[in-house]
Amino acid sequence: MGANDPNVNSDPAGSRPSARQQSLFNSIKFFVFCHSLLQLAQLLVSGYMKSSISTIERRYGLSSQKSGLLAAFNEVGNTVLIIFVSFFGSRVHRPRFIGGGALLACLASLLMALPHFLSGLYEYTDRISSSSDNSSGLCQSESPLTSSSADQTCAQQDSRAQQGVYPLLLLGQLLLGIGAVPIQPFGISYIDDYASKKNSPLYLGILLAVTSIGPALGFITGSFMLRYYVDFNRLSKDEVELEPTDLRWVGAWWLGFLVASCLLFLTALPYLFFPRVMPKEDDADDIESRPDTKQQTNPLQELTLLQFLKSFPRIALRTLRSPIYLLVVLAQVNLAALLAGLATFMAKFIERQFNQTVSFSTMMIGGVGIPLAVLGTVLGGVLMRRLNLSVSGASKLCTTAILLCVFSASPLLLIGCPTQTVAGVFPPSTAALSCSSGCRCPQDAFNPVCGSDGMEFRSPCHAGCTASVMDSNNKVTNYTECRCVGGLGYASPGTCGSGCAHLLRPFMVLLGLTSFIASFSQTPSYMMILRTVPTEDKSFAVGVQYMLFRVLAFMPGPVLYGSVIDTTCILWGKKCDKQTSCLYYNLDRFRQRFLGLQVVFVCGGLLCFLLTVVVLRRRAGRQEPASNGRYELVNEKGGAENTSSKEKELQGIKT
């Protein structure tokens, strides 16, 4: 490196620049390696949270609407602070900000696991009744739960630690979102600043390829963790009575957050040693292209924070005035809302609809759905490059992909299972439980059994069973002398199921195909945005795009899906006269409303992409193709908006 290099501090000893140059932390390749691992860990937490949301819902008695709000809450802090990231840019020590955000995410991940250690043992029907004489929940002439034991259990449920679980989870999600704010934008800009022009696309491609695996690894990690019982650290293996197939099963949802926090801590440490200004990778690059020179190409960087905040609404409105930009962003918002809801609740849908375990359902999303979506994104970019598509060609590609997505997604509405017959629940009938009216079954009893006649009951007590058969491990194998069960008069533990698990394979084939086709539009739609906004507004337009994603899709999407799912519940759980999570769903309504909402969002995206095709065709007569085959965007008056007018506008803001 030369002595006049602005990246090298003046030093009479020539050895210091040489030693600095040879440092591992002055290598942009090493930064790319570290940043890939960090984003992998950060997105692993996000994927793991979505894979565990239905388990957390069952553990703490949350409705799907509440669990959807919990899943979306990390976007709150992210949305508020993303504006400041757009302002600070390269003005701050970006590696240290990235490391600080990673450490905050590490703390947040620990907070997410904390409720498990503050709460008592997971309580379910048989465990609640174990304090009385009837530990098996059989039909008895007297109430199986005495008032004293019930009061004691409810007192534990109303403890301060139990009441603070949901706010603590919300706080953890909020901090996770805040910690993630500087990681991706600062990392990408840092790589683009100090990598050579030749290697920068390669590094960013590697980064996106590695980090796209993060959510899939999160779901796969969740699949493994949820196979362990939630209290395996407190109970011996013999004391765990539930099986993973039991509807009351709760896996070790908290364990993955501890693992993720360790990964975040380890991947955050290298950022404390990266320099604020790194030597450019290619010494042949012009000095003027280095980010630490005083020359600034973007007038926004000359503004103070107050001036930037004042100018933000005006520049945002100017960006949104572009019809193509607005339509593409709205199309992406529809697809993002679809993705947010499906990633949060699709595992729960598979579990309920096809009678699968939580861990298996989670594995289907992480091992099939997400990888196919990543593959479609990559192939969409390859296809656009091979065909050298213009903005018009990209809009047609997106429209075609989403149209095919409608055809592949619609049959999903027809692939599903009917709701199993549950005595006194579905179909609604009070007469079905008259045979067990003398058993005085507790209102919160939930220990599903399947009668020999194919009828399902909420508990052995509701089936009128008065005896049970145990195996050598003191686990119930059958309930006998069941007065409400026809035929042989016995019932086996567990749900009868929907009886159509064989339909899971065609369902997953169509779901994977839909994810694969829909993701083809991701890269072309991003390129449409970058090609239809002025050069100096590109980074700002992307920032506005991500903000709209969060405000219109990632925050309301899971809550909307959760609210729709709650409308299909036919039996809510109760504990201490308080409503908990849903016990039984109307599976036909669940499928129709949950997947129907998916089709609505796909059609919304299709409509927006179709409008882009129409707008571009009408504009073709008023625009002249540029020499490189791309269209030059014009404003409402028909003239190209130049940089000098924006500089005058910003100069007026500063004065």
C-alpha positions in Angstrom: 0.0 0.0 0.0 1.3 3.5 -0.8 2.2 6.1 1.7 -0.5 8.4 0.3 -3.2 5.9 0.8 -6.0 7.5 2.9 -6.7 4.1 4.5 -3.3 4.0 6.2 -2.4 6.2 9.1 0.8 8.2 8.7 3.5 6.4 10.5 7.3 6.9 10.2 7.8 3.2 10.6 6.9 1.3 7.5 6.3 -1.9 9.4 3.0 -0.8 11.0 1.0 -0.5 7.8 2.4 -3.9 6.7 1.4 -5.6 10.0 -2.1 -4.0 9.7 -2.4 -5.1 6.1 -1.6 -8.7 7.1 -4.2 -8.8 10.0 -7.0 -11.3 9.6 -9.5 -8.6 10.6 -8.4 -6.4 7.6 -9.6 -9.1 5.2 -13.0 -8.6 3.6 -13.1 -12.3 2.9 -12.9 -13.0 6.6 -15.6 -10.5 7.2 -17.9 -12.2 4.7 -17.2 -15.5 6.5 -18.0 -14.0 9.9 -21.1 -12.2 8.7 -22.5 -15.3 7.0 -22.2 -17.2 10.3 -23.8 -14.3 12.2 -26.8 -14.0 9.9 -27.2 -17.7 9.9 -27.4 -17.7 13.7 -29.7 -14.7 13.8 -32.2 -16.1 11.3 -32.0 -19.5 13.0 -33.5 -17.8 16.1 -36.3 -16.3 13.9 -37.0 -19.7 12.3 -36.9 -21.5 15.7 -39.3 -19.1 17.2 -41.9 -19.8 14.5 -41.3 -23.5 14.8 -42.0 -23.4 18.5 -44.9 -21.0 18.5 -47.7 -23.6 18.7 -45.8 -25.3 21.5 -45.5 -22.1 23.5 -49.2 -21.5 22.8 -50.1 -24.9 24.3 -47.7 -24.6 27.2 -49.0 -21.2 28.4 -52.6 -21.4 27.2 -52.5 -18.7 24.6 -54.9 -18.2 21.8 -53.6 -18.3 18.2 -54.2 -14.5 18.0 -51.9 -14.0 21.0 -49.3 -16.3 19.6 -49.5 -14.6 16.3 -48.9 -11.2 18.0 -45.9 -12.8 19.8 -44.4 -14.0 16.5 -44.8 -10.6 14.9 -43.6 -8.5 17.9 -39.9 -8.6 16.9 -40.9 -6.4 13.9 -41.9 -3.5 16.1 -38.4 -2.4 17.2 -37.1 -3.3 13.8 -39.6 -1.0 12.0 -39.0 2.0 14.3 -35.2 1.9 14.1 -34.7 1.0 10.4 -35.1 4.7 9.6 -32.0 5.5 11.6 -30.0 2.8 9.9 -30.8 4.5 6.6 -29.5 7.8 8.0 -26.3 6.6 9.8 -25.0 4.5 6.9 -21.2 4.6 7.0 -21.0 7.4 9.5 -20.6 5.0 12.4 -18.3 2.1 13.3 -20.4 -0.5 11.5 -18.7 -3.7 12.7 -19.1 -2.6 16.3 -22.7 -1.8 15.8 -23.2 -5.2 14.2 -21.5 -6.9 17.1 -23.6 -4.9 19.6 -26.8 -5.9 17.9 -25.7 -9.5 17.9 -25.0 -9.4 21.7 -28.4 -7.8 22.2 -30.0 -10.6 20.2 -28.0 -13.0 22.4 -29.5 -11.5 25.5 -33.0 -11.5 24.0 -32.7 -15.2 23.2 -31.8 -15.9 26.8 -34.9 -13.9 27.9 -37.1 -16.0 25.6 -36.0 -19.2 27.5 -36.3 -17.6 30.9 -40.1 -18.2 31.4 -39.4 -22.0 31.5 -37.1 -21.5 34.6 -39.5 -19.1 36.3 -42.6 -21.3 35.8 -43.4 -24.5 37.6 -43.9 -27.9 36.1 -46.1 -28.2 33.1 -49.6 -29.0 34.4 -52.1 -31.0 32.5 -55.3 -32.8 33.5 -53.9 -36.0 35.1 -51.1 -34.1 36.8 -53.6 -31.7 38.3 -55.7 -34.5 39.6 -52.7 -36.4 41.0 -53.0 -34.5 44.2 -56.4 -36.2 44.9 -57.4 -39.8 45.2 -58.2 -40.1 41.5 -54.9 -39.9 39.6 -56.2 -41.5 36.4 -59.2 -39.3 35.7 -61.7 -42.1 35.7 -65.4 -41.8 36.2 -66.3 -41.5 39.9 -69.5 -40.6 41.8 -67.6 -37.8 43.6 -65.6 -35.0 42.1 -62.0 -36.2 41.4 -60.6 -32.8 42.3 -61.2 -31.5 45.8 -61.7 -27.8 46.4 -58.5 -27.5 48.4 -56.4 -29.0 45.7 -58.1 -27.0 43.0 -57.5 -23.8 45.0 -53.8 -24.7 45.5 -53.4 -25.4 41.7 -55.1 -22.2 40.7 -53.0 -20.2 43.2 -49.9 -21.6 41.4 -51.4 -20.5 38.0 -52.1 -17.0 39.3 -48.6 -16.5 40.7 -46.6 -13.5 39.6 -44.1 -15.6 37.7 -46.9 -17.2 35.6 -48.6 -13.8 35.0 -45.3 -12.3 33.7 -44.6 -15.0 31.1 -46.3 -13.4 28.2 -44.9 -9.9 28.8 -41.4 -11.4 29.2 -41.8 -13.3 25.9 -42.9 -10.0 24.2 -39.9 -8.2 25.6 -37.6 -10.9 24.3 -39.1 -10.6 20.8 -38.9 -6.8 20.9 -35.2 -7.0 21.8 -34.6 -9.6 19.1 -36.0 -7.2 16.5 -33.9 -4.3 17.8 -30.7 -6.4 17.8 -31.3 -7.5 14.2 -31.6 -3.9 12.9 -27.9 -3.2 12.2 -26.9 -6.7 11.2 -28.0 -7.0 7.6 -27.9 -3.4 6.2 -24.6 -2.5 7.8 -23.0 -5.8 6.9 -24.1 -5.6 3.2 -22.9 -2.0 2.9 -19.6 -2.8 4.6 -18.9 -5.6 2.1 -19.9 -3.5 -0.9 -17.6 -0.7 0.3 -14.4 -2.6 0.8 -14.8 -5.5 -1.7 -13.6 -5.1 -5.2 -16.2 -4.4 -7.9 -15.5 -7.8 -9.4 -15.9 -9.8 -6.1 -18.7 -7.8 -4.4 -21.6 -9.6 -6.2 -19.9 -13.0 -5.5 -19.6 -12.1 -1.8 -23.1 -10.9 -1.5 -24.4 -14.0 -3.3 -22.5 -16.2 -0.9 -23.9 -14.2 2.0 -27.5 -14.5 0.9 -27.1 -18.2 0.0 -25.7 -19.1 3.5 -28.2 -16.9 5.4 -31.2 -18.3 3.5 -30.5 -21.6 5.2 -31.0 -20.0 8.6 -34.8 -20.2 8.8 -34.7 -23.8 7.6 -32.1 -24.7 10.2 -34.3 -23.0 12.8 -37.3 -25.3 11.9 -35.1 -28.4 11.8 -33.6 -27.5 15.2 -37.1 -27.0 16.5 -38.1 -30.4 15.2 -35.3 -32.1 17.2 -35.8 -30.0 20.4 -39.5 -30.6 20.5 -39.0 -34.3 20.7 -37.8 -33.9 24.3 -40.4 -33.3 27.0 -40.6 -29.7 28.2 -39.6 -30.6 31.8 -36.9 -33.2 30.9 -34.4 -31.3 33.1 -36.7 -31.6 36.1 -38.2 -35.0 35.7 -36.7 -38.4 35.2 -37.5 -40.4 32.1 -39.8 -42.7 34.0 -41.8 -39.7 35.4 -42.7 -38.5 31.9 -46.1 -40.0 31.2 -47.0 -38.3 27.9 -46.0 -39.5 24.5 -45.2 -37.1 21.6 -48.4 -38.2 19.8 -50.5 -37.0 22.8 -52.4 -33.8 22.1 -51.2 -32.5 25.5 -47.5 -33.1 24.7 -45.3 -30.0 25.1 -41.7 -30.2 23.8 -38.6 -28.5 25.2 -39.3 -25.2 23.3 -36.8 -23.3 25.5 -33.8 -25.4 24.8 -33.3 -24.1 21.2 -33.1 -20.5 22.5 -30.3 -21.4 24.8 -28.4 -23.0 21.9 -29.1 -20.0 19.7 -27.9 -17.5 22.3 -24.5 -19.3 22.5 -24.2 -19.2 18.7 -25.0 -15.5 18.7 -22.5 -14.8 21.4 -19.7 -16.6 19.6 -20.4 -15.1 16.2 -20.6 -11.5 17.7 -17.1 -11.5 19.2 -15.1 -11.1 15.9 -16.9 -7.8 15.2 -15.3 -6.1 18.2 -11.9 -6.4 16.3 -12.8 -5.4 12.8 -11.7 -1.8 11.9 -14.1 1.0 11.1 -12.2 1.6 7.8 -10.8 -1.4 6.0 -8.2 -1.4 3.1 -9.9 -1.8 -0.2 -9.6 -5.3 -1.5 -8.4 -4.3 -5.0 -5.6 -1.8 -4.9 -6.3 -0.9 -8.5 -9.6 0.8 -7.7 -9.7 4.5 -7.8 -9.2 6.3 -4.6 -12.3 8.3 -5.3 -14.3 5.1 -5.0 -13.2 4.5 -1.4 -15.9 5.2 1.1 -13.6 7.1 3.5 -12.9 9.9 1.0 -14.6 13.2 1.5 -16.4 13.0 -1.8 -20.0 12.0 -1.3 -22.2 10.9 -4.2 -25.4 10.9 -2.1 -26.7 14.3 -1.0 -28.6 12.6 1.9 -25.3 12.0 3.7 -24.7 15.8 4.0 -27.8 16.2 6.2 -27.9 16.1 10.0 -30.1 13.7 11.8 -32.9 16.3 12.4 -32.8 17.4 8.8 -32.9 13.8 7.7 -36.0 13.1 9.8 -37.7 16.2 8.5 -36.9 15.2 4.9 -37.9 11.6 5.3 -41.7 11.9 4.7 -41.1 14.1 1.6 -38.5 11.7 0.1 -40.7 8.7 0.9 -43.7 10.3 -0.8 -41.5 11.1 -3.8 -40.4 7.5 -4.0 -43.9 6.2 -3.7 -45.1 8.4 -6.5 -43.6 5.9 -8.9 -46.4 3.6 -10.0 -44.1 0.7 -10.8 -42.3 1.0 -7.5 -45.6 1.2 -5.6 -47.2 -1.7 -7.4 -44.2 -4.0 -7.1 -43.9 -3.2 -3.3 -47.6 -3.9 -2.8 -47.3 -7.2 -4.7 -44.3 -8.1 -2.4 -46.3 -7.1 0.6 -49.1 -9.5 -0.3 -46.5 -12.3 -0.7 -44.7 -11.3 2.5 -48.0 -11.4 4.5 -48.6 -14.8 3.0 -45.2 -16.0 4.0 -45.4 -14.6 7.5 -48.6 -16.4 8.3 -47.7 -19.7 6.7 -44.3 -19.8 8.4 -45.9 -19.2 11.8 -48.9 -21.6 11.6 -48.3 -24.1 8.8 -46.7 -26.6 11.1 -49.7 -26.3 13.4 -52.0 -26.8 10.4 -50.2 -30.0 9.4 -50.2 -31.3 13.0 -54.0 -30.8 13.4 -55.1 -31.6 9.8 -53.2 -34.8 9.3 -52.8 -35.9 12.9 -48.9 -35.6 13.0 -46.6 -34.9 15.8 -45.3 -31.3 16.3 -41.7 -32.3 15.6 -42.6 -34.0 12.3 -44.8 -31.1 11.2 -42.0 -28.7 11.9 -39.6 -30.9 9.9 -41.9 -30.8 6.9 -41.6 -27.0 6.8 -37.9 -26.8 7.5 -36.9 -29.7 5.3 -39.3 -29.3 2.4 -41.0 -25.9 2.1 -38.2 -23.5 2.9 -35.4 -25.3 0.8 -37.7 -25.3 -2.2 -38.4 -21.6 -1.8 -34.7 -20.9 -1.6 -34.1 -22.9 -4.7 -36.8 -21.0 -6.6 -35.3 -17.7 -5.6 -31.9 -18.7 -6.9 -33.3 -20.1 -10.2 -35.4 -17.0 -10.6 -32.2 -14.9 -10.6 -30.5 -17.3 -12.9 -33.4 -17.2 -15.4 -33.5 -13.4 -15.4 -29.8 -13.2 -16.0 -29.8 -15.8 -18.8 -32.7 -14.1 -20.6 -31.3 -10.6 -19.9 -34.8 -9.4 -19.0 -35.8 -5.8 -19.0 -38.2 -4.2 -16.5 -41.1 -5.2 -18.8 -39.8 -8.8 -19.1 -39.3 -9.1 -15.3 -42.9 -7.9 -14.7 -44.2 -10.6 -17.2 -42.0 -13.3 -15.4 -43.5 -12.3 -12.0 -47.0 -12.3 -13.3 -46.6 -15.7 -14.9 -45.0 -17.2 -11.7 -47.8 -15.9 -9.5 -50.5 -17.1 -12.0 -49.1 -20.6 -11.9 -49.0 -20.3 -8.1 -52.7 -19.7 -8.0 -53.3 -22.9 -10.0 -51.0 -24.9 -7.7 -52.4 -23.4 -4.4 -56.1 -23.7 -5.2 -56.2 -27.6 -5.0 -54.8 -27.4 -1.4 -58.3 -26.3 -0.3 -59.6 -29.7 -1.3 -56.9 -31.8 0.3 -57.7 -32.3 4.0 -59.5 -34.3 6.6 -62.9 -34.1 8.1 -63.3 -33.3 11.8 -63.2 -36.4 14.0 -66.4 -37.2 15.9 -66.0 -36.1 19.5 -68.8 -36.8 22.0 -70.4 -33.6 23.1 -68.1 -31.4 21.0 -68.6 -32.3 17.3 -71.2 -32.6 16.1 -72.7 -30.6 19.1 -74.9 -32.8 21.2 -75.6 -32.7 24.9 -77.3 -36.0 24.9 -74.1 -37.8 24.0 -72.7 -37.1 27.4 -75.8 -37.9 29.5 -74.3 -41.3 30.2 -71.4 -39.6 32.1 -73.4 -36.9 33.8 -73.0 -38.8 37.2 -69.2 -38.9 36.9 -68.8 -35.2 37.9 -66.0 -34.8 35.4 -64.0 -31.6 35.9 -64.6 -28.8 33.4 -60.9 -28.5 32.5 -60.5 -32.3 32.0 -58.6 -33.0 28.7 -57.1 -36.5 28.2 -58.5 -37.7 24.8 -59.4 -41.3 24.5 -60.7 -43.3 21.5 -63.6 -45.6 22.1 -63.8 -49.0 20.5 -66.8 -47.7 18.5 -64.7 -45.0 16.9 -66.1 -42.2 19.0 -63.6 -39.9 20.6 -64.0 -38.5 24.2 -62.4 -35.6 25.9 -61.3 -37.8 28.8 -61.9 -41.3 30.3 -64.2 -39.6 32.7 -66.4 -38.2 29.9 -66.4 -41.7 28.3 -67.8 -43.1 31.6 -64.8 -45.4 32.1 -64.5 -46.8 35.6 -61.4 -49.0 35.3 -58.0 -49.1 33.5 -55.4 -51.7 32.4 -51.7 -50.9 33.1 -48.6 -52.3 31.6 -45.4 -53.2 33.4 -44.3 -49.5 33.4 -47.5 -48.4 35.1 -48.8 -46.7 32.0 -52.4 -47.1 30.9 -52.9 -49.2 27.9 -56.7 -49.4 27.9 -59.7 -48.0 29.8 -62.5 -50.5 30.5 -66.1 -50.6 31.7 -66.8 -47.4 29.7 -70.6 -46.8 29.9 -70.6 -44.3 27.1 -68.7 -46.4 24.6 -70.7 -48.8 22.4 -69.6 -52.2 21.1 -66.9 -53.7 23.3 -67.1 -50.8 25.8 -63.4 -50.0 26.1 -61.3 -47.0 25.1 -57.6 -46.5 24.3 -55.5 -43.5 25.3 -55.0 -40.9 22.6 -57.1 -39.3 19.9 -58.8 -41.3 17.2 -57.3 -39.0 14.6 -58.8 -37.8 11.4 -57.9 -41.0 9.5 -56.5 -39.4 6.4 -52.7 -39.1 7.1 -52.1 -40.6 3.6 -53.1 -37.3 2.1 -50.1 -35.5 3.7 -47.8 -36.6 0.8 -49.9 -35.0 -2.0 -50.5 -32.0 0.2 -46.7 -31.4 0.8 -46.0 -31.9 -3.0 -48.4 -29.2 -3.9 -47.3 -26.9 -1.0 -43.6 -27.3 -2.0 -44.5 -26.7 -5.7 -46.4 -23.5 -4.7 -43.4 -22.3 -2.6 -41.0 -23.0 -5.4 -43.1 -21.2 -8.1 -43.9 -18.2 -5.9 -40.3 -17.6 -5.0 -39.4 -17.3 -8.7 -40.8 -13.8 -8.5 -38.5 -12.6 -5.7 -35.3 -11.7 -7.6 -37.1 -10.2 -10.7 -39.3 -8.0 -8.4 -36.3 -6.7 -6.6 -34.6 -5.8 -9.9 -37.7 -4.0 -11.0 -37.4 -1.8 -8.0 -33.7 -1.1 -8.5 -34.2 -0.3 -12.2 -37.2 2.0 -11.8 -35.9 4.4 -9.2 -33.1 7.1 -9.6 -29.6 5.9 -8.8 -29.3 8.2 -5.8 -32.5 6.9 -4.3 -31.9 3.2 -4.6 -30.7 2.5 -1.0 -33.5 4.7 0.3 -36.1 3.0 -1.8 -35.0 -0.4 -0.5 -35.2 1.0 3.1 -38.8 2.2 2.5 -39.6 -1.2 0.9 -38.5 -3.1 4.0 -40.3 -0.7 6.3 -43.6 -1.3 4.3 -42.9 -5.0 4.5 -42.9 -4.9 8.3 -45.8 -2.4 8.8 -48.1 -4.0 6.2 -47.1 -7.7 6.2 -44.8 -9.1 8.9 -46.5 -7.4 11.8 -50.2 -7.8 10.9 -49.8 -11.1 9.0 -49.3 -13.6 11.9 -52.0 -11.8 13.9 -54.5 -12.0 11.1 -53.8 -15.7 10.5 -54.0 -16.4 14.2 -57.4 -14.6 14.5 -58.7 -16.6 11.5 -57.6 -19.8 13.1 -59.3 -18.9 16.4 -62.7 -18.6 14.6 -62.5 -22.3 13.7 -62.1 -23.5 17.3 -65.0 -25.6 18.6 -63.7 -26.3 22.1 -61.5 -24.0 24.2 -59.5 -25.2 27.1 -60.2 -24.0 30.6 -58.0 -23.8 33.6 -59.1 -22.1 36.8 -62.2 -20.6 35.1 -59.9 -19.0 32.5 -59.8 -19.7 28.8 -56.6 -21.2 27.5 -55.6 -22.6 24.1 -57.9 -24.4 21.7 -58.4 -28.1 22.2 -60.4 -29.0 19.1 -60.8 -27.3 15.7 -63.4 -27.7 13.0 -60.9 -29.1 10.5 -63.0 -28.2 7.4 -63.2 -24.6 8.5 -59.6 -24.5 9.5 -58.5 -25.7 6.1 -60.9 -23.5 4.1 -60.2 -20.3 6.0 -56.4 -20.8 6.6 -55.6 -21.8 3.0 -58.3 -19.5 1.6 -56.5 -16.5 3.1 -53.4 -17.8 1.4 -55.2 -17.8 -2.0 -56.5 -14.2 -1.3 -52.9 -12.9 -0.8 -51.7 -14.7 -3.9 -54.5 -13.2 -5.9 -53.6 -9.8 -4.5 -50.0 -10.2 -5.6 -51.1 -11.4 -9.0 -53.3 -8.3 -9.5 -50.5 -5.9 -8.6 -48.1 -7.6 -11.0 -50.7 -7.6 -13.8 -51.1 -3.8 -13.2 -47.3 -3.4 -13.7 -47.6 -5.0 -17.1 -50.4 -2.7 -18.0 -48.6 0.4 -16.8 -45.4 -0.5 -18.6 -47.3 -1.1 -21.9 -49.0 2.3 -21.6 -45.7 4.0 -20.7 -43.8 2.4 -23.6 -45.3 4.9 -26.1 -44.0 7.8 -24.0 -40.6 6.4 -23.2 -37.6 5.8 -25.4 -35.5 2.7 -24.7 -32.0 3.5 -23.3 -28.9 2.2 -25.0 -28.7 -0.7 -22.6 -32.2 -1.9 -23.4 -33.7 -0.7 -20.1 -36.4 1.9 -19.8 -35.6 5.3 -18.3 -38.2 6.3 -15.7 -39.9 9.6 -16.2 -41.9 11.7 -13.8 -45.5 12.8 -14.1 -44.6 15.8 -16.2 -42.8 13.6 -18.7 -39.3 14.8 -18.0 -36.6 12.8 -16.3 -36.0 13.9 -12.7 -32.3 14.7 -12.4 -29.9 14.7 -9.5 -29.5 18.4 -9.4 -33.1 19.0 -8.7 -32.9 16.7 -5.7 -29.8 18.4 -4.5 -31.6 21.7 -4.7 -34.5 20.2 -2.7 -32.1 18.8 0.0 -30.2 22.2 0.0 -33.6 23.8 0.8 -34.1 21.4 3.6 -30.7 22.1 5.1 -31.3 25.9 5.0 
